[in-house]
Amino acid sequence: MKSLVTLGCALALAVSLPAQPVPTPDSTLVFPRHKDARTWEVAFTNSTPEFRVTEWVLKGDTIKHWKELVDHHVFFTPLTVEEFVVRWKAMLAGVDPKAEMSQKANPDGSITVSYNSAVGDEMGVCRYFKSTDGVYSVAYRARPGQKSEPILQTWRAILAEARLDPRFPDRGVEARKPPQ
């Protein structure tokens, strides 16, 4: 009986709380994933008021057991791309103090970060962009034992071609705020 009361209270609370709206991104991150001709499948997607994520794995892999992974994130944040990358690198260093990291500023204002983490059992190349509504990223990640130099070079080229396209060029940050 106690569990039914708890369940009833939880349900009443859930029904009475207003749902947080999930923003529509102001931009679209375009990258030529087709340049890697292998079959990639969406393995995970999620949207919250704070972020959106889509993750692809190679056909036959799963999100829990992947050898290579490509992900795209939209982080709805006022942080600059530089501030975001500093925080991301600090987070990785907190999990793996011996992680190797390097970063490169790109002419368009985006930042490319490469890393190798023994603790995370992964290496990756991530590119971060600033849009009107947050920080967008696209990344290629691989397990160190699965890393292939030709494939890594293909993904470096794909990430170098990535770009933001404004979906709503006339819309700014103010348009994103829900009506009062």
N, C-alpha and C positions, 0 to 999 in steps of 0.2 A: 504494500500500500504506500509506504514511504517513497518508493521509487516512482510510483504513478503521480504522486503529488509533486515531486521534484520535476518530473517530465512535464506535467501540466504547467508549472510555474515557468519552466524554461521555454515552453511553447508560447505562453502568453507574453513573455518578455520579448521573444523573437518576433512575434506578430506585431507587438506594439512599437518596436523600434523602427524608425524610418530607415530604409535602405540608403546607403551612400551611393550617389550616382557614380558610374564609371565614366570618366571623361573620354571624349573622342579625340584621338591625337590630332594635333594641328598639322603634322607632316607625315609623310610616308618615307620610310627608309628603303631605298632601291639599291639592290646589289645583284650582280649577275651570277646567281647560284647555278644556273645552267652550265656555266663553264667547267663545273665538276660534273661530268656526265653520269656519275654513279647515281643510283636511285636513293633519294632521300625521302623520308616519310616524317610527317608531323607526329611527334611522340608525346608532346605536352604543350598545353596552352592554358593561360590563366589571365584574368583581368581583375584588378582591384582599383579602388580610387588612387592608390599610390603608384601602381605599375601595371604594365602589360608584358607578357612574355610568350614567345613561341619557340619551341625547341624541336629540331629535326635530328634524326639519327639515320644511319644507313639501314637500308632494308634488311630485316633479319635481326637487328639489334632492338633493344628496348631502352626506355628512359632509365631503368635501373641497371642495365648491363649494356653499356655502349662502349665502342672502341673510338668512335669519332662523333662529334656533336657540333651542330651549328645552332646558335641561338640569336634571337633578336629581342631586345628589351626596349621599352619606353618607360622611363622613370619620370613621373610627374613631380618635378622638383624645381625650386627657384635657384638651385646651385648652378654655378658656371660649370662648364665641362672640366676646367682645371680643378676646381674644388671637388667635383665628383670623383675624378681620377685619384686625387690625393686620398680621399676617404676609402675608395676601393682598394688602393694599394695598402693602406693602413690595415684594412680588414684582412686582406690576404696575409700580410706580415704577422698579424695577430694569430692566425691559424697556423701559419708555417713561417717562422722567423728566418728560415734558411732559403725561402723561395727566391729564385732569381727573377728580377724584373727589369725591364727597360721600357722607355717611352720615347715617342717621337712626335713632335708637333707637326701637323700637316698644314700646307698653305691655306686650306679652307677653314682653319680654326679647329678642326677635329684633332683628336689625339689617338695615336695607335700605341697600345701597350702589349708587349710580349712578356710571357711569364712561363716559368717551369716550377712546379710544386711537387716535391716528393711526397709530402703529407697528403696532398689532394690526389696524388697519382694522376696528374694531368699537366699538360702544357697547353698554352693557348695564345692566340693573337686576337686582340679585341680592338675595335675602332669605336670611339665615342664622339658624338656630335651634339651640339647645343641647338635646340629649337626654341620656339617661343614658349612652349609649354613644359620643357624639361630636357632631359638628356636621353638620347637614343643611342643604342649600341648594337653592333653586330659582331659576332665572334665565331671563330673556328677553334675547337678544342679537340685534343686527342690524348689517349693514354700514351705515355712515353714509349712503351714497347710497340705501339701501333704506328708511331710517327714515321711517315715516309717523306723524305726531302722533296721529291717531285710534287706530291700532293700538298705539302706545306707551301711550296712556292706558288702553286695554283691558287691556294686560298689567300696568300699574301696579295696576289694580283687581284683577286676578287674583292678583297677588302679595300684595296687601293682605289678601285673603281666605285665603291659604295658612295652614295650621296643622298642628301635629304631633298625631297620635293615637297614644297608646301602644298597641303591639301586645300587649305583655305587661305590664300595669300592676303586677302583683305581682312582677315580675322587676327586679332592680337590676343594677348593674355587676358585682357578685360572681357573679351567675348566668352571666355571659358568659365567664368564665374557663374554659378547657378543663380537664377532670379531669387531675390529676397522676398 
